[in-house]
Amino acid sequence: MAQNIIHPHNEVTFVFWGIGLLFLLGTPFFLPHNNSSLFAAATAPVGPYFHYNFNTNGILDEAGSMQESWSPYWWVNSGAQLILQNGVGKTIQGEIGAFSPWRLHYSLYNPLDTDNGYRPQNIFRLVTRSTWQNLDQRIRFQITKINMSDSLERGGWSGILLFNRYVDGDNLYYAGIRADGYAVIKKKKQGDYYTLAHEPVYRADAGYERNTNPNLIPGKQWIGLRSVVQDNDNGTVDIRVYVDRNDTGAWELAAQAIDDGVRYGGAAITQKGYAGIRTDFMDIEFDDYKAMAI
Protein backbone atom coordinates (compact mmCIF):
# COMPACT_ATOMS: atom_id res chain seq x y z
CA MET A 1 0.00 0.00 0.00
CA ALA A 2 1.45 3.34 -1.01
CA GLN A 3 2.25 5.75 1.78
CA ASN A 4 0.72 9.20 1.58
CA ILE A 5 2.20 11.47 4.26
CA ILE A 6 0.10 14.59 4.66
CA HIS A 7 1.76 17.76 5.90
CA PRO A 8 -0.57 20.62 6.84
CA HIS A 9 1.66 23.45 5.53
CA ASN A 10 -0.68 26.36 4.75
CA GLU A 11 -3.95 24.68 5.63
CA VAL A 12 -4.29 26.52 8.96
CA THR A 13 -5.35 30.17 8.90
CA PHE A 14 -4.41 32.57 11.67
CA VAL A 15 -6.85 35.38 12.50
CA PHE A 16 -4.93 37.92 14.54
CA TRP A 17 -7.41 40.68 13.81
CA GLY A 18 -10.37 38.86 15.37
CA ILE A 19 -10.61 40.76 18.64
CA GLY A 20 -10.37 44.06 16.78
CA LEU A 21 -13.32 43.12 14.60
CA LEU A 22 -15.23 42.03 17.66
CA PHE A 23 -15.17 45.56 19.02
CA LEU A 24 -15.32 47.46 15.71
CA LEU A 25 -18.17 45.51 14.16
CA GLY A 26 -19.98 44.21 17.22
CA THR A 27 -20.18 40.83 18.86
CA PRO A 28 -23.10 39.42 16.80
CA PHE A 29 -21.13 39.84 13.54
CA PHE A 30 -18.01 38.16 14.80
CA LEU A 31 -19.48 35.36 16.85
CA PRO A 32 -17.98 32.07 15.58
CA HIS A 33 -19.49 30.43 12.49
CA ASN A 34 -20.73 33.76 11.05
CA ASN A 35 -17.74 34.11 8.73
CA SER A 36 -16.34 30.57 8.45
CA SER A 37 -17.04 30.33 4.73
CA LEU A 38 -14.64 33.22 4.00
CA PHE A 39 -11.73 30.82 4.57
CA ALA A 40 -13.25 27.50 3.45
CA ALA A 41 -10.95 24.94 1.85
CA ALA A 42 -11.87 22.20 -0.61
CA THR A 43 -11.57 18.60 0.59
CA ALA A 44 -8.15 17.13 -0.25
CA PRO A 45 -7.82 13.58 -1.60
CA VAL A 46 -5.73 11.46 0.77
CA GLY A 47 -5.60 8.04 -0.86
CA PRO A 48 -5.76 4.73 1.04
CA TYR A 49 -3.18 5.78 3.66
CA PHE A 50 -3.54 9.05 5.55
CA HIS A 51 -0.88 10.06 8.09
CA TYR A 52 -1.29 13.42 9.82
CA ASN A 53 1.52 14.45 12.14
CA PHE A 54 0.41 17.91 13.37
CA ASN A 55 3.82 19.34 12.54
CA THR A 56 2.92 22.91 11.52
CA ASN A 57 2.05 25.47 14.19
CA GLY A 58 -1.39 27.03 13.87
CA ILE A 59 -5.01 27.01 14.99
CA LEU A 60 -7.96 25.40 13.23
CA ASP A 61 -11.25 26.91 14.35
CA GLU A 62 -14.55 25.11 14.66
CA ALA A 63 -16.82 25.56 11.63
CA GLY A 64 -20.58 25.38 11.29
CA SER A 65 -20.32 22.70 8.61
CA MET A 66 -17.66 20.53 7.02
CA GLN A 67 -17.83 22.62 3.84
CA GLU A 68 -16.87 25.71 5.85
CA SER A 69 -13.76 24.21 7.43
CA TRP A 70 -10.47 26.01 6.78
CA SER A 71 -8.65 22.66 6.58
CA PRO A 72 -8.82 20.34 3.56
CA TYR A 73 -8.31 17.38 5.92
CA TRP A 74 -10.23 18.13 9.13
CA TRP A 75 -13.45 19.61 10.44
CA VAL A 76 -13.58 20.79 14.05
CA ASN A 77 -17.24 20.03 14.67
CA SER A 78 -17.20 21.02 18.36
CA GLY A 79 -14.74 22.20 21.00
CA ALA A 80 -13.82 25.57 19.42
CA GLN A 81 -10.25 24.94 18.29
CA LEU A 82 -7.65 22.37 17.32
CA ILE A 83 -4.27 23.83 18.28
CA LEU A 84 -1.13 22.69 16.46
CA GLN A 85 1.98 23.53 18.44
CA ASN A 86 5.47 22.05 18.85
CA GLY A 87 4.71 19.02 16.72
CA VAL A 88 1.47 17.92 18.39
CA GLY A 89 -2.21 18.68 18.04
CA LYS A 90 -4.23 19.52 21.11
CA THR A 91 -7.49 20.81 22.44
CA ILE A 92 -7.61 24.15 24.18
CA GLN A 93 -5.61 23.79 27.40
CA GLY A 94 -7.14 25.38 30.49
CA GLU A 95 -9.65 28.21 30.39
CA ILE A 96 -9.98 30.58 27.45
CA GLY A 97 -10.25 34.33 27.96
CA ALA A 98 -13.48 35.90 29.11
CA PHE A 99 -13.74 37.98 25.92
CA SER A 100 -12.83 35.23 23.48
CA PRO A 101 -15.48 34.92 20.75
CA TRP A 102 -15.58 31.19 21.47
CA ARG A 103 -16.15 31.78 25.18
CA LEU A 104 -19.05 34.09 24.32
CA HIS A 105 -20.47 31.64 21.78
CA TYR A 106 -20.47 28.65 24.13
CA SER A 107 -21.72 30.69 27.07
CA LEU A 108 -24.82 31.38 24.97
CA TYR A 109 -25.35 28.00 23.32
CA ASN A 110 -23.99 25.37 25.74
CA PRO A 111 -22.93 26.94 29.04
CA LEU A 112 -23.42 23.84 31.21
CA ASP A 113 -21.18 21.39 29.33
CA THR A 114 -18.48 24.03 28.73
CA ASP A 115 -18.30 25.66 32.17
CA ASN A 116 -20.01 28.84 30.98
CA GLY A 117 -17.95 28.80 27.80
CA TYR A 118 -14.53 28.81 29.48
CA ARG A 119 -13.78 25.19 28.49
CA PRO A 120 -15.32 24.43 25.09
CA GLN A 121 -12.79 21.58 24.81
CA ASN A 122 -15.04 19.62 27.17
CA ILE A 123 -16.97 18.54 24.07
CA PHE A 124 -14.22 18.24 21.45
CA ARG A 125 -15.11 16.57 18.14
CA LEU A 126 -12.63 16.35 15.24
CA VAL A 127 -13.87 14.75 12.01
CA THR A 128 -11.93 13.78 8.88
CA ARG A 129 -13.11 15.23 5.58
CA SER A 130 -12.21 11.96 3.86
CA THR A 131 -14.59 9.00 3.93
CA TRP A 132 -13.67 5.39 4.68
CA GLN A 133 -15.22 1.94 4.46
CA ASN A 134 -13.07 -0.79 6.03
CA LEU A 135 -10.62 1.12 8.18
CA ASP A 136 -7.67 0.70 10.54
CA GLN A 137 -7.47 3.99 12.49
CA ARG A 138 -4.81 4.97 15.05
CA ILE A 139 -3.89 7.91 17.26
CA ARG A 140 -1.38 8.60 20.02
CA PHE A 141 -2.77 10.72 22.86
CA GLN A 142 -1.78 12.19 26.19
CA ILE A 143 -4.29 13.50 28.74
CA THR A 144 -2.95 16.66 30.38
CA LYS A 145 -5.92 17.50 32.61
CA ILE A 146 -9.37 16.24 33.60
CA ASN A 147 -11.95 19.02 33.73
CA MET A 148 -14.21 18.65 36.76
CA SER A 149 -17.27 20.15 35.15
CA ASP A 150 -20.63 20.21 36.96
CA SER A 151 -22.28 18.96 33.77
CA LEU A 152 -24.31 15.79 34.19
CA GLU A 153 -22.79 14.64 30.89
CA ARG A 154 -19.45 14.09 32.66
CA GLY A 155 -19.27 10.52 33.98
CA GLY A 156 -17.58 7.17 33.70
CA TRP A 157 -18.70 7.04 30.08
CA SER A 158 -16.63 10.12 29.20
CA GLY A 159 -13.28 9.46 27.56
CA ILE A 160 -11.46 9.37 24.23
CA LEU A 161 -13.13 7.65 21.29
CA LEU A 162 -12.53 7.15 17.59
CA PHE A 163 -15.31 7.82 15.09
CA ASN A 164 -15.98 5.18 12.44
CA ARG A 165 -18.47 5.28 9.55
CA TYR A 166 -19.62 8.70 10.70
CA VAL A 167 -22.60 9.31 8.41
CA ASP A 168 -23.71 12.24 10.57
CA GLY A 169 -23.78 13.10 14.26
CA ASP A 170 -26.64 10.64 14.84
CA ASN A 171 -25.37 7.64 12.88
CA LEU A 172 -21.88 6.20 13.48
CA TYR A 173 -19.73 3.77 15.46
CA TYR A 174 -17.56 4.78 18.44
CA ALA A 175 -14.60 2.79 19.78
CA GLY A 176 -12.33 3.93 22.59
CA ILE A 177 -11.51 4.12 26.28
CA ARG A 178 -13.79 5.50 28.96
CA ALA A 179 -12.82 7.49 32.04
CA ASP A 180 -13.82 4.53 34.20
CA GLY A 181 -11.07 2.45 32.57
CA TYR A 182 -13.27 0.39 30.25
CA ALA A 183 -12.83 -0.11 26.54
CA VAL A 184 -16.13 0.48 24.79
CA ILE A 185 -17.67 -0.04 21.37
CA LYS A 186 -20.89 1.81 20.69
CA LYS A 187 -23.26 2.38 17.84
CA LYS A 188 -25.34 5.50 17.48
CA LYS A 189 -28.36 4.95 15.25
CA GLN A 190 -30.92 7.67 14.63
CA GLY A 191 -29.60 9.45 17.72
CA ASP A 192 -29.90 6.46 20.08
CA TYR A 193 -26.84 4.78 21.64
CA TYR A 194 -26.30 1.01 21.77
CA THR A 195 -23.40 -0.63 23.62
CA LEU A 196 -21.85 -3.51 21.65
CA ALA A 197 -18.87 -4.20 23.94
CA HIS A 198 -17.63 -3.02 27.35
CA GLU A 199 -14.43 -4.54 28.75
CA PRO A 200 -12.04 -3.47 31.56
CA VAL A 201 -8.62 -2.13 30.54
CA TYR A 202 -7.39 0.09 33.38
CA ARG A 203 -8.05 -0.87 36.98
CA ALA A 204 -7.26 0.82 40.29
CA ASP A 205 -7.59 -0.06 43.97
CA ALA A 206 -10.17 2.69 44.17
CA GLY A 207 -12.69 2.41 41.36
CA TYR A 208 -14.07 5.25 39.30
CA GLU A 209 -15.94 7.90 41.26
CA ARG A 210 -17.11 11.09 39.60
CA ASN A 211 -15.69 13.50 42.20
CA THR A 212 -12.92 11.67 44.08
CA ASN A 213 -11.46 9.44 41.32
CA PRO A 214 -12.79 10.84 38.04
CA ASN A 215 -10.40 9.17 35.59
CA LEU A 216 -8.62 5.80 35.46
CA ILE A 217 -6.84 6.41 32.14
CA PRO A 218 -3.21 7.25 32.97
CA GLY A 219 -2.53 10.96 32.52
CA LYS A 220 0.55 12.78 31.26
CA GLN A 221 1.85 9.77 29.37
CA TRP A 222 1.51 8.83 25.71
CA ILE A 223 -0.91 5.99 24.93
CA GLY A 224 -1.93 4.49 21.60
CA LEU A 225 -5.58 3.99 20.63
CA ARG A 226 -6.62 1.98 17.58
CA SER A 227 -9.90 0.84 16.04
CA VAL A 228 -10.47 -1.61 13.19
CA VAL A 229 -13.83 -1.76 11.42
CA GLN A 230 -14.48 -4.24 8.63
CA ASP A 231 -17.45 -5.72 6.78
CA ASN A 232 -18.03 -9.47 6.94
CA ASP A 233 -19.28 -11.48 3.98
CA ASN A 234 -22.63 -12.13 5.70
CA GLY A 235 -23.48 -8.42 5.97
CA THR A 236 -22.40 -7.97 9.58
CA VAL A 237 -19.71 -5.53 10.72
CA ASP A 238 -16.71 -6.49 12.85
CA ILE A 239 -15.42 -3.76 15.23
CA ARG A 240 -12.30 -4.00 17.37
CA VAL A 241 -10.54 -1.56 19.68
CA TYR A 242 -6.88 -1.88 20.71
CA VAL A 243 -4.73 -0.08 23.28
CA ASP A 244 -0.97 0.47 23.27
CA ARG A 245 -0.56 1.14 26.98
CA ASN A 246 3.07 2.28 26.95
CA ASP A 247 3.31 3.77 23.44
CA THR A 248 5.70 1.04 22.31
CA GLY A 249 3.74 -0.34 19.35
CA ALA A 250 2.52 -3.35 21.36
CA TRP A 251 -1.20 -3.36 20.53
CA GLU A 252 -3.49 -5.18 22.95
CA LEU A 253 -6.99 -6.18 21.86
CA ALA A 254 -9.23 -4.47 24.41
CA ALA A 255 -12.73 -5.18 23.07
CA GLN A 256 -14.40 -6.72 20.04
CA ALA A 257 -17.97 -6.83 18.78
CA ILE A 258 -20.03 -7.78 15.75
CA ASP A 259 -22.96 -5.65 14.68
CA ASP A 260 -25.37 -8.27 13.35
CA GLY A 261 -27.90 -5.72 12.11
CA VAL A 262 -30.54 -7.03 14.52
CA ARG A 263 -29.71 -6.49 18.19
CA TYR A 264 -28.32 -2.96 18.15
CA GLY A 265 -30.94 -0.64 16.76
CA GLY A 266 -31.46 -2.45 13.48
CA ALA A 267 -29.38 -2.47 10.33
CA ALA A 268 -25.61 -2.29 10.64
CA ILE A 269 -23.88 0.82 9.29
CA THR A 270 -22.40 -0.55 6.09
CA GLN A 271 -21.85 2.59 4.02
CA LYS A 272 -18.71 4.68 3.89
CA GLY A 273 -18.40 7.39 6.51
CA TYR A 274 -16.03 9.89 8.02
CA ALA A 275 -13.56 9.04 10.78
CA GLY A 276 -12.12 11.13 13.61
CA ILE A 277 -11.71 11.74 17.32
CA ARG A 278 -14.01 12.57 20.23
CA THR A 279 -12.87 13.59 23.72
CA ASP A 280 -14.97 14.47 26.77
CA PHE A 281 -14.15 16.79 29.67
CA MET A 282 -10.38 16.66 29.32
CA ASP A 283 -7.46 18.66 27.98
CA ILE A 284 -5.58 16.35 25.65
CA GLU A 285 -2.74 16.22 23.11
CA PHE A 286 -2.56 14.12 19.92
CA ASP A 287 0.12 12.90 17.54
CA ASP A 288 0.57 10.52 14.60
CA TYR A 289 -3.00 10.13 13.42
CA LYS A 290 -3.26 7.33 10.84
CA ALA A 291 -6.18 6.09 8.76
CA MET A 292 -5.51 3.05 6.57
CA ALA A 293 -7.98 1.39 4.22
CA ILE A 294 -8.14 -2.40 4.64
Buried (B, 14 or more C-beta within 10 A) or exposed (E): EEEEEBEBEEBBBEBEEBBEBBEEEEBEEBBBBEBBBEBBBEBEEBEBBBBBBBBBEBBBBBBBEBBBBBBBBBBBBBBBBBBBBEEBBBBBBEBBEEEBBBBBBBBEBBEEBBBEBBBBBBBBBBBBBBBBBBBBBBBBBBBBBBBEBEBEBBBBBBBBBBBBBBBEEEBBBBBBBBBBBBBBBBBBBEEEEBEBBBBEBBEEEEEBEBEEBBBBBBBEEBBBBBBBBEEEEEEBBBBBBBBBBEBEEEBEEBBBBBBBBEEBBEEBBBEBBBBBBBBBBBBBBBBBBBBBBE
